[in-house]
Amino acid sequence: MTPPSLQPGDKIAIVAFAKKITFEEISPAVKVFKSWGLEVVIGETIGAEWNQFGGNDELRRMDIQTCLNDHSIKAIISARGGYGSVRIIDKIDFSAFIEKPKWLIGFSDITVFHTHINQNHKLATVHGTMPVFFKTNTAEAIQSLKDLLFENKLDYCFQTSDFDLCQNGNVNAEIVGGNLSILFSVCGSKSHIDTTGKILFVEDLCEYLYHTDRMLFNLKRNGVFDNLAGLIIGEFTDMKDGPTPFGKPVEEMIFDFAKHLNIPIFTGFPAGHIKNNRTLLFGEKINMSVTDGEIKLNYK
């Protein structure tokens, strides 16, 4: 199920799902949301602090729960990522959310929510930029979020320089996934994602190459690459190598796990920890076409 499109006058709540954040850091996003005609609800976690988190686990759980239960709030966006979603995901009651779905938006650490909701509740969620990044995001990244929320519009066409790490094909399937480290961390839990017949999207930040290889093998052993319908390799930003070079870039590592499958594969999609972080819709079928290093991705 996909939540209804936003309309001017609707409420969007900004909540710190994980790491702490100040109101000053989200103020650029507040201005943007108001310019879209939205009423902005500031969660109690904004400005709260408990060690590195935006308030203790109970405050963050309560803030998210309150927004999920309030049917007048039509969208919830995590103020930032960091770390902390996994500490509270099993304490969230999604009953009201299932009864009346609303947009849940974020990426990186928020992958925990994407996978958990997709696996257990079959509701669409949004992999997109968060308020902490609005100040540095490209206009195209922010516009892509607005287009999806207000018009259910997702229509991309991108070229890549990684031609050797692409594979031609066409498919109509759901996109699932998100941050590679988070996907790795929820393996074996009830938030672990079933990728059968789906398009897998992955991105990450600041990981060592050898550890990335370890995570990928864990995902492989858990069947994540067995029955994919497609693969989109996003941006892997500021990745690190050891004193002894690993010998293979992360994009090639991922490609190698799926190249034997007769599926479309695209490497270098602009989504992840970058300024031009384009919005993706998880949990609804998308048309994906890859031809000679070009991807066309559209919904409705």
N, C-alpha and C positions, 0 to 999 in steps of 0.2 A: 504494500500500500504506500502511496505517495501522499504527503500532506498537501493541503490546498495551497495554491499560490498566495503570496502575501499581497495585501492591498494597502494603500495609504490609510493611515490611522491604526493599523495593526501594531501590536506590541512585540518587541524583540528584547529578550533578557540577556544581559551580559553577566556571566558567572565565571569565577575562577575554579575550574575543575581540578587544577593541579597546583602549579607554582604560583607564588604570591605576585601581586601586581597592584600598582597604584591607580587612582583615578586619572592622574595626569597622563599615564601611559596609554589609557584607553580613550582619552578625550578626542583624538583625531577620528576614531571610529564612531564615537557618539555623534559628532558633527555630520559625518557621512550618512549615518542611519537617519538622522533627523532630516537631512536634505532629501532623503527618499520618501519622506512623509511618515516615517515610523515613529511610534512612541517608544522611548528607550527606558527599560527597567534595569536599574543597577542592583546587582545582587549584593547580599551582605558580605560575601567573600571578597569583594573589591576593596582593597585597602586593609583587609585582615591579614594577620601574619602569625604563623606558628611554624617555627624553624624555617624551612624553605618553602613551605606550603601557604596557600591562600586561606589560612585558617586551619584548624585541626580537622581531622577526618569527619567528625560529626557535623561541624559547621558546613563543610563543603557538600556532604551528603544532603543535609537539610536544605541548603540553598538550591541544589539541583532538583530535589524532590518537590519543593514548593513550586518551582517553575513548571515542572512536569504536570503537577496536579492542577495548576491554574489554567483553565481553558481559555481565559482571555489573552494569555501569552501564546503567540502563534509561532515563535521561533526562539531557540536558545542557542547562543554562541559562546563557546569557551573563550575566555579572555586571552589565554595563551596555553601552551603545552607545558613542557618541562618534565615533571614526573609526579604522579599521584593518583591517576584515574583508577589504576588497578586496586588501590587501597580501599576504594569505596564502591566499585561496580556491583559487588554481590549484596550490598546493602540498599540498593535502589529498587523501589517498587515501580514497575513499569505499567501497572494496570491502567492508570489514567491516560498514559501515553498511548497505549494500545487502543483504548476506547476512542480517543480523539487525537490522532497523530499530529505532530507539529515538527517543524524543521529543527534538527539538531546538527550543529555546524562546528567543525574544527578539524585539525589534522595532527600529525605527530603523536603525542601521548594520547590523544583523543581516539586513536585507532582502537583502543580498548572498547570504547563505546560503539564504534562502527561495527566491529566484529561481533560483539555480544548481541547487539540489537539485530543484526542481520541473521545470525545463527539461531537465535531463540525467538525472535518476534517478527521476522520477515517484513520489516519496515524500512523505507528508504531514508538514508541519511546523507549529509553533504560533507565531502572532503574539500575543505576550502580554507582560505586565509582567516586569521583571527585578529582581533583588535590591536594586539601588541605590534602587529606588523603593518597596520594601515599607513603609518607615517612613511614607510619605505616601499610599500607595494607599488607596482606599476598600475596605471589607470586601467589597463586591460584586465589585470588580475581582479581588481575590485569590481569592475563592470561585469565580469563573468559571474561573480557571486550574485549581483543584483539580477542579472538575466535569468539565472536559474530559480532564484527565490520568487521573483515576481511574474515570470513568463514561462516557467518550466522549460526554458530554452537552453540547450547545450548544442553547440554547432562549431566544431573545430576542424581546421585543416593545417597541419604542420609538416615541414620537411625536416629531415635529420641529416647530420653528417656521418652518422654511424650506419651507413648502408649495409655493411657486412653483418651487423647485429640486428637486422630486420628480416622478416619473413612475410611474404605476400599471403593475403587471404582475406576473407570476409566472414563476419559472424554477427549475430544479434543475440546478445547475452548480457547478464548483469556484470557490473564491475564490483569487485570486492577487494579488500586488502588494506593498504596504507603503509604505515611505517614498518620497515623490515624488522627492526629490533623488537617492536611491540608484538608483531606477528609471532616471532620466535618466542617471546616471553609468555604468551598465552597458550602455547601448545600443550595439549593434555588437559586443559581446563574447559569449562562449559562456554568459554568465550572463543574457543578455537574455531576457526572458520572452515566450512565445507566449500571447497573450490570446484567441485564437480560441475562441469558444464558452464563455468563462469570465466570471466576475464579477470586475471589477477593483475593488480597495480601495486607496485612497490617503490618506495623512496627511503632515503635515510640521510643521516648527518653525523659527521665526526666519528666514524667507526674505523677500527683497524681492519685492513683487508683480510688478514688471516682469521679474525673473529667473524667477519662477514661470511667467509667461506664456511665456517663452523655453523653459523645460523642457517645458511642455505641448505647444508646437508641435513640439519635437524628437520627443516621444513620438508625436504625430500623424503626423509624416513617416515614422516607423518603423513605422506601421501598428497601433499599440497600441489605438487607438479604433475601428478599422475593423469588427471582427466581434465585439464584446462581446456577452455574454449578459445582463449586468447591470452596474450601477455603484453602488458604495457610497463616498460621500465622507465620510471621517472628520474628525477634528479638526485644524484648522490653527491652531496655537498661536503667539501673539506674532509674527504676521506684520507686516512693516514696509513702509511706503510711502516714496517719495522726496519731495524738496522740491516737485516737481510731482506731484500725486496721479495715480495710475495710472487711477483712475476706475471700477474694477470689483473687487469682492471675489473672492478666490481660488475660493470655492465656485461662484460664477456662471461664472467662467472655465472650470472643469472641466465643469460642467453643459452649457455651450454646445458642448463638443466631442462630446457624446453625445446631446443632446436630439432630434436627427433620427432616432435609432435607435428602433425599436419594442421597447424594453427597460425593465425596472424600474430606476428610479434613486432613491436615497435620499440625502439630504444631512443631515449632523449626527449620524452614528453615533458613539457614545462609545468611540472607540478612537484611540490616538495618545499624544501627550505631554500627558496629563491624569491627574489622580488616579484618575478612574473609567475606567481603561483596560481595557475588556472584551476578553476573549480571543477570538481567531478561529482557526479551523482552515483552514489552506491545503492545497490539493492533494487534497481529498476533496469529493464533491458535497454541496451544501447546498441546502436549500429556502429560497428567498427570495421573499417576497411584499410588495409595496408597494401600499397602498390609502389614498388621501387623507391623505398625510403620516404614515402609520404603516408601520413595517417589522416583519415577522415573519421571523425567521431561525432555522432549526433544523436539527439534524443528529441522526439517530437518535431 
